[in-house]
Amino acid sequence: MKNNILFILIIVLIVNTGYGQLAPEGWFQLSSPVNTNLNSVYFINSQTGWTVGDSGFILKTNNGGVNWKQQKSGTNNILSKVKFTSINTGYSIGSGGLILKSTNSGTNWFQQNSITTDSLISISFLNDEVGFIAGLNNTLLKTTNGGNDWNNLVLPDSVNLYSVFFLNEQTGWISTAKIDGNSQDTNYLKILKTTDGGVVWFTQLNSKRQTSPYYSIQFVDSMYGWVALYIIPIDIIKIYRTTNGGQNWIEYTLGFWGFTFYHFIDSVKGWSCGVSNSISRSTNGGVSWITSSHLPTSTKYFSIYFTDSLNGWTVGENGIILKTTTGGVLTNFSNISSEIPEKFSLSQNYPNPFNPRTVISYELRVTSFAKLIVYDVLGNEVATLVNDKQSAGTYSVEFDGSGFASGVYFYKLEAGEFSETKRMVILK
């Protein structure tokens, strides 16, 4: 019973007030077929993804989140995490030592023998065959044959595990907290690292009990990694960042708007979610964060995932699912006039140069599927301002360049057979 209660607290983290119907700036809400908490989201590409939650709910989309179809999990347990290693092979974990696997893209799920009844909290799979799972009561499981067999790795202390991340079969990190002991013990909370596949572990980061354990370990390569610590009584988040594989960790206190879940796609770009209906983004490796506007109501988000610098999803309480196609950057477009223009056209942005906002106007001669995309000088897509079917008329779009570096950018309009590109400059 104690483990079940603790597991629920881990998933929920904090209790706040109701469900917000509006999304933070730069995000829009998707239709969800459930109203129970969704705890984890994962996309294998920009179109195909899954989210799991309480009462054994598993949802799948094949069109980027526009529509979600419920899949049969065969359980009513809380599902805490989902991860797909290929389009067909995926795993989900949850309370009661539950491990689910699918080999047909989630059409069917079957239970594996996890050799434990303790709640499972974190999962890290390297490929279809090799994976690690962490949970309560010294539970650290490893498989090398796709979950047909699981072995419990030996840990140096009696601990609960809250996060696991393996970069390859040899190198990985775990977050632990002592099951018993003095909360003032400076070794109460630890980040441990292994370089031999989990046989031997050594401490890289430790501290006293700070209400929450270290959460959400992630590395993008052998050097750059992050972990978060949420101090609940004073509602402050600290993020720890390493640039040398965990030999040294730098602490950043991020104030009273904190998060406990984040996702980095490289060493500099990342997004976070948490409480107070806020989602944030970082363009400097987590040193600082730009927060979307807070709305009057409060919503809790429990997971966030990006497939690239533009497309991302976050899920949370009461079945909420949000999406961004602009990397979380606010853009607004409005129909200035419904009078039918004589031709397709794309106007020069104004002002130009600009800091941080500018307006781009364009005209559609007939109803068209319009795409307006911003590129950097290397030709990389950095923001999608419009991606929708629009009626004939004149439109304007505001582009917010707050999170972008000074320099030359290009914006391109595609509508039917029409295509035009223009140049703009951010000057800070």
N, C-alpha and C positions, 0 to 999 in steps of 0.2 A: 504493500500500500504506500509506504514512504517513497519507494522508487517511482511509482506512478505519479504521485503528487509532485515530486521533484522534476520528473520528466515534463509534466504539463507546464510547470513554472519555467523550465528551460525554453520551451517552445514559445510560450507567450511573452516571457521576460518581464513585462510590466503591464499593469492594468491601467488603462486610460479610458476616457469616455468615448461615446458612440462612433458611428461609421460616417465618414464624410462622403457626400455625394459628388463633390467636385475634386478634380485632380490638381496637383501642384502645377505651376507654370512649366511649359515645355513637355507636358505629358497629357494623354487623354485616356479616358476610362473605356475598357472593353466590356462587352456583355459577358456575364458569367452565369453559368447554369446552376450554381450552388450558392448557398449563403452561410456556409461553414468556413472556418479558418483555413486558408491555404498557406502552407508552411515552406514550400520550396518550389522553385521554377527553374527549368533547364531547357535550352534550345540547342539542337544539334546543327541547325542552320537557320537562316532568317525566316523560314516558313514553318518548320516542324519543331514543336516543343511540347513539353509536359509540365503539369503542375500537380502537386499532391498536397493532401491536407488531413484534417480531422475526419473521423468516422470512415477511414479507408478510401476517401475520394481520390481518384486519379482522373485528370482531364488531359486530353490531347488536342492539339490544333495542327492543321496542315496548311493554313493560310495566314500565318503570322499572328494569330490570335483573334481574327475576325469572328471565327466560330470555334467553339470548344465542344468536344464530344466526350461524355463520360465513359471510362473504361472500367471493367469489372475487376476489382482487386481481390475479391474473395475474403475480405476482412473488414472489421469495424474498428481496428486499431488506429491510433494516431500515426500518420505517416509523416516523418520529419524531414526526409531528404529524398531527392530523385536525381539520378545521373544516368545518361546514356553514353555508351562508349562508341556506338555506331548507330546507324539508322534503325537497325533491328534489335540490338542488344542493350538492355537497360536494367537498372537496379533501383529499388526503393527500400528504405529501412524505416523502422518505427518502434513503437512501444512493445514490451513483452518479448524482446529479442527477435522481432519480425524482420526477415529479409525476403523480399520479393524479387523475382527475375522475370524478364520477358525476352524472348528471342524472335518475336515477330512484331516489333515496333509497338508493343503494348496491347495488341489485340487480345492476347492471353497473358496472364501473370500466374506464376506458381511459387509456392513457398519453398525456401531452402532451409536446411538444418543448420541453424546458427550456433549451436552448442551453448546457448545462453538464453535466459529469460529476462535478462536485464535490458532496460530501454537503450536503444541505439540512437545516436545523435548526429554523427558525422560520417561521411563516406568519401573515399578517394580511390578512384579506379584509373589505372594507367592505360588499359586496353580491355578487350573482352574477357581476358583470362585473369589478369593480376589486379587485385584490389585490396583495400584496407578499410575497416569499419571500426569506429570508436563509440564507446558508451559508458554506462555507469558500472561501478564495482569492478575496476581493473579490466574492463572489457576492451581489448584491442585485437581484432580478428584480421587474419590474412588468408587470402586464397591465391593459388597460382593456377587453378584449373576452372575458372569461371564460377566459383561458388559450389562446385560439387563437394569440395572439402574445405572446411574452415579450421584454422589453428589459432589458438589464443596465445599471443605473444606475451612473454614474461616482462613485467615492469618492475622498476627498482623499489617502488613504494606502493602502499595501499591507497589507490586514488580513483577518482572519477575522471573520465576523459570527455572533453567537450568539443574538440576540433582535431581533425587529422588531415594532413596534406602531404602527399608524396609526389616528388618531382620525377623520379624514376624508381626502378625496383630497389635501389640501394639507399637513396637519400630521401628522408622525410622528417616531418615535424609533428609533434602532438602537444596539445594543451591539457594540463592535469591540475587537479585540486585534491588535496588530502581529504580522505573520507573522515578521519578523526584527527584531532590535533588542535593546537592553540592557533587561533586565527591571527595572532600577532607574530607567529613564526614566519620569518622572511622567506622560508621555502614552502609556504602553504600553497602558493600558486606557481606553476612552472610552465615554461616552454622547453620541451626536450627535442633533441635532434638525434637522428641515427644516420650512419653512413654505410651500414651493412645489412640493410633490409629489415631492421627492427630487432636484431639480436642484442646489440648494445646501445644504450641511450645515455646522452650526457646533457646537462643543463645549460641552456643558453640565456634564459631570462627567468627571473623569479621575483616574487614580491609577497607581501602580507595579503591576507584576505581582504579584498576590496568590494565585497558584496557579490559581484559577478566574477566568473572566471575569465580567462582570456578567450575571446571568441574569434571565429572566422579566419583562421590561418590561411593565407594564400601566398604563393610565390609564382612569379611569371617566368623566372629563370633561376639559375643557381645562386644568384646574388641578391635580387630584389624581392623582398617579402614584407608582409604586414600582419599585424594582429591587433584586435581592439579590446579595450577594457571599459566596461560600463559601470560607473559608480552610481548606483540607483538612488541612495538617499539625497544626494545633491544634484542628481540628473546631469552629470558631466561625463563626457566621453574622452578617453585618451586613446590615441592610436600610436602604435609602436612600429617603426619602419627600419628595415635593415637594407644596406646596399652591399653587404659582404657575406651573404649566406647565413646571417644570424650571429656572427662573431660579436657584432655590436648592434644595439638597438637604440634608436633615437626616439624619445617620447615627445609627442605633440598633444597638448591639451586643446580640445576643439570646442569647449564652451558648453552652453546650456541647451543645445539643440540636437544632441548626439544621435549616433547610429550604432548599430551592432552588426549590420550585415552590409557587405560591400562586394564589388567585383571589379578587378583591374584587367584590362585587355593588354596592357604593356607596362613598362616601368613608370609611365607618367600619367596615363589616362585611367581614371576609375570613377565609379559611381557608388553611392551609399544610400541606404534607407534605414528607417527606424520608426520613431514615434513622431507625434505632433504633425502628421500629414506632410512631412518634409522628405524631400529627396535631394541629394547633393551630388556635385561632380567635382573632380579634382583634375587639374591639368599639370600638376607638378609633383606627382608621385605621392599624394596624400599629405603634403606639408600644409596645404590650406585647401579649403573647400568653398565652392559657390553653391548657396542653398536656394532652391526654388522657393517662391513666396509661400508663407504659411497661410492657411485658410482658417476661417473661424472654427470649423469643426476639427476633430482630432481623429486620425486614422493610424493604425499600426501596420507597418509593412514588415514581413518576415523574411523576404528573399528578393534578390535582384540579380539579373543576368543580362549580359550584352553579347551579341554575336560579332559586333564590329563597333566602330566609333559612333554610329548613328542609331542602330536598332537595339532597343533594350526593353525589358519587361520587369515589373515588380508585382508581387502578390502579397496578400495579407488578410486581415480580419474580415469576417463576413463575406468571404468569397471575392474580395476586390481584386481586380486585375487591371493594371495600367500599362501603357505602352508609350514609347517615344520613337520617332523616326528622325529626330534632329539631335540626338545625343543629349537630350534633356535641356537643350537651349530653346528659349522662348522665341517663337516666330508667330506672327499674326498676319492673316491675309483678309482683306475685305473687298466686297464687290462695290466699286465706286459708282458704276453705271451699268444698267442693263441694256442701254442703247447699243445696237449691233455695230461694231466697228467695221471699217471698210477693209481691213486687212489684219493679219496677225502681226504683232510687233512687241518688242522688248525695249523698254526705256532704260536710260542710264540712271543708276541709283542716285538718290539725293538725301543728304549731302554726300559728297565724295571729294576728298578723303573724309572719314567719319570716325567718331569715337563716342559711345560704343555702338550706337544704333544708326541704321539707315533704312530708307524706304525704296523698294523696287516696284515699279509699275509695269504692267503688260496688258495686251489686248488679245482677245480671242475672237476670231471672225465667226466661228461656228462652235457649237458644243463639242468639247474635246476632252480627252484625258490629258491633263497638264502636269508636267514635272518641272519644278524649278529647283536646281541643285547648285550648291556652292562648292567650289574646288579650291585647293591650295595651289601653289605654283608648280608642284610636282604632279598635279593631276589627281590627287587623292580627294575623294568626296569627304567633306567636313560637315555639311549640314544639308538636310532636305527641307526646303521651305514649303513646297507644294507637291503633293502626290495624289491627285484626286481628279475625278471627272467634274468639269465645270461648264456651266452654260455660257453662251456667247456674251461678251461684255468686257468691261474694263476693270482690272483688279490692281490692288496694291498690297504689298507684303512688307512687314517690318522684320529686318534681320538684326538680331542682337549679337554683337561680336564681343561681348564681355569676356568670354572665356577663350578668346583667340589672340594669338600674338600679332604684333604689328607686322604689316607686310602687304603684298599684293595677293588678291584673291580673284577668282573668276566665278561668275554665275551664268548658268545656262538654262534656257527655257526650251522644252520640247513639248509640242502640241500637234498631234497628227503628223503630218509631213514637215511641219515648220520646226526649225531649230536655229537658235541664235545664242551667241555667247558674248558677254561684256566683262570688262575689267573694273575692279573697285579696290580701294586702298583703306586698310585700317591703320590709323595713325594715332599712337598713344603717347 
